[in-house]
Amino acid sequence: MAVVEYQKEGRIAYITINRPEAMNSLNEKVFHGLQEAMIDFRDNDDLWVAILSGAGDRAFCAGVDIKWFASGPGTSEWVKPVRADAIWKPFIAAINGYCLGAGCELAMTCDIRIASDNAQFGQPEVNIGFMPGMGGTIRMPRFIPRAFAAELLLTGNRINAETALRYGLISRITTEDNLMRSAKDIADTIIARGPLGVRATKEAMVRGYSMTLEEGLELERVLANYISGTEDFIEGINAFAEKRPPRYKAR
């Protein structure tokens, strides 16, 4: 059985970490499986949104597999994070159970994070004398208030879904039974929008993090000019004027 399941349903790609017996922890095979799935999603013109989740009811991903990490994986294997935020198509993280360490860092590469009411979040690396090494120290202080981020990163403590929602680490809470349905509902909403406009919006948002205000505004201007010349934009305008659903083609 594959440690990463990759399924396609219409415009949606489902990427599932499938090691429930190990809390969906990351090892070399999982890293490679995620990379292969994300590359296929990135390059497949028929897929517009991805949903990332963990198999079973105990964990989204509890971090790097300590047994594998302790055995001395080559640094080239574990410090290269799977970068959902380097792909301009949207990613939704559907988080159940434990979302810890590298699992939390993986979730933070996704654009939208929703969680079941049993989810727990944390960066426990300092508990074993280590540190977050897949973007936790960089992304978390950007995504939530710095004081909250510092407490999580420096204490190694966990927070529940309600606290994560209050901090702004996730955007909504649902029941475990309704988690994937909620993720699909969000994906379906995004799919109904203009895909090129969605991707340009994500690119401007992600790249703009590391830019000055003026640089970000210039990037936005360049991307908006590009989108204004696409077939999808003309279709969107015509559909609005004709009061009908648009038929986007990502062109």
Helices and strands as residue ranges (DSSP letters): E 4-9, E 12-17, G 20-22, H 28-43, E 49-54, E 59-61, H 66-70, H 75-78, G 84-86, E 91-95, E 98-100, H 102-108, E 112-116, E 120-122, G 124-128, H 136-143, H 146-155, E 158-160, H 161-167, E 172-174, G 176-178, H 179-191, H 195-208, H 213-228, H 231-242
